[in-house]
Amino acid sequence: VWLGTGENASQRSAHFGTGVYKSTDAGKTWAQVGLPQSEHIGKILIDPRNSNVVWVASQGPLFAAGGERGVYKTTDGGATWNRVLHVTDDTGISDIAFDAKNADTLFASTYQRRRHVGQMIGGGPDGGIYKTTNGGRSFTKLSNGLPPGEVGRIALAVDTKKPGRLYALIDAKVA
């Protein structure tokens, strides 16, 4: 069982977490296995072909730049992590989704956001949807069929009955 800590909603009482935890005994005991500076984990995906290959969408710190922000991948069950997608120090990953037929194809939604006392900045030009078809070695930002300009948080879902179809719920800033 894998657990990502920290709220990813960025609301008034967003609590930060301490990384990713793993249980190998059905939740009786837990071990912290990485990304302690991630603060807000959006999603965890386990490769259906190999349970040691795990992807993490990390939103990163809400009140500061940097941290462990981006898409992270482990191929050794959490012993080591590689950041395979990083956009900016203010832009994290809210959601990730596998293609229905190929787990080497992954979609990631980026969300540029920052919280200050009494103020929330949510969305910006670095928000969008990225895609890899080679297991995270490279990513391309998608633009075809998406709203132009600044976007906020994006939720993703793939159609398991129609491979190649991706659904996105986008908080778009209309000019």
N, C-alpha and C positions, 0 to 999 in steps of 0.2 A: 504494500500500500504506500502511495506517495502523497505527501501533503505540502502544499505551498501556503506560506503564511502571509498575513497582511491583507487588509482590505484593498480592493482594486477599484472601488467606486469613486474615490476622491471627494467624498461629501464632507459635511461639517465635522463629523467625528471619525475621520478615517484613521484607523489604527495601523501602525506599521508592524511588520513581522520580522522574523529573524532567519529567513531563508527557507530552504527545502529540507524536509524530513522524510525518512523512509522507515517502514516497518517490515520486517521479514517474518513476523509471527502473528499476522492478522490483527495488528494494532495493539498487542499487549505491551510491547516496548517500541520506542522510537529513537532513531539516531539522526542528528543533524548531518546532512550530507553535502551541504554547500550553499553558496550564494547568500551569505549572511548580510551583505550590503544591498540586497535587492529591495527590501522593505515592503514591496507590494507585488505579489505574484498573481498574474492574470489567469494563467491556465497551465496545466501539465498534460502532455500527451505521451503515451507509451507506444513505441513502435510495435504494431501487431505481429511482426515477424521475429522480434528479438526484444525481450523485456529489459535488457540492459541498455537499450537505446531509448533515451528519454529526452523530450524537448520541454523547455520551460519558457513561457512568456513572462518577462519581468518588466513591470512598469517603472521600477526604480523609485528613488526618494520623491516624495511629494513636495517637500519644503526646500529642496536643494537640487542643484545640478549633479550629474555624475552618478556614482553608485554603480551597482551591477544592474545595468539597464540594457535591455535588448532581448534577442532570442538566444538562449543557451542550449547546448546539446551535450549530453554525456553518452559515451558508447561503452562505458564500463560500470554501469549501475550506480553512478553518482560518485565514484572515487575521484574523477576529474571532470571539469566542465570547460567547454570552449564557447566563447561568444561568437556566434555565426552571423548575427545581424546586429549592427549598431547604426543608428541614424544620427542622433545628436545627443548631447548630454542633458537635454531637456525633453527628449522624445523617447518614450518607452513602448513596450508591446503590451497591448490589452488582450488580444485573443490570437489563437493559432488554430489551424484546422488542417488535417490531412486530406489529400485527394482521396476519393472513395476507392480507387483502384490501385494507387501507388503511394506508399508511405514515404517515398523519396521526394514526392511533390508536397510541399507545405505552403500554406498561405499564412501571412502574419499581418495583423492590423496594428498600425502605429498611432500613438496618441501623444501629441505635444501638450503638456500641462504643467502648471506650477501653482502652488497654493501659498498665499501670503496671509498675514493676519487680516481678517475681514475681507479677503478677496480671493477669488478663484479664477485663474486663467485656464480655460479649457479649449483646446483646439489651436490650430495654426497651420502654416504652410507645410510642415513636416509630417502631418497626419496623412495616412493613406493605407494602401494594401500592397504588400510585397509578396513575391512568389519565388520559390526555388523549385527546380525540377531535378536537382542533383544532390539531394540530401544535405543542403545547407552550404555547399561550397561557394555558391554565388546566389544572389537575390536580384530580382528586377522589380522596380516599382511599377504597378499597373496603373493605367490611365484610361483605357478604352471603356466607355460606358459609365464612368464614375463622374461625380460632380466636380467641376473645376474649382480651384481656389482652396481656401482653408477649410479643413474638416476637423470635427471633434472625434469623440470615441466611436469606434466601429466594432460591431459584433459580427462574427462570421459563422456560416454553416455550409456544409457541402451536401449535395443531393446524392444520397447513396443509391438511388434508383436510376439516376441519370448522370453517370460519371462525366466529369469535366464541368459540371455546373456548380457555381459558387454563389451563395446568397450573402449579401452584406446589408446590415442595418447601419446607416451612416448618419451621424449628427452633422449635417452640412451647414455651413454658414453661407446663407444666400445674400448676395450683394444687392 
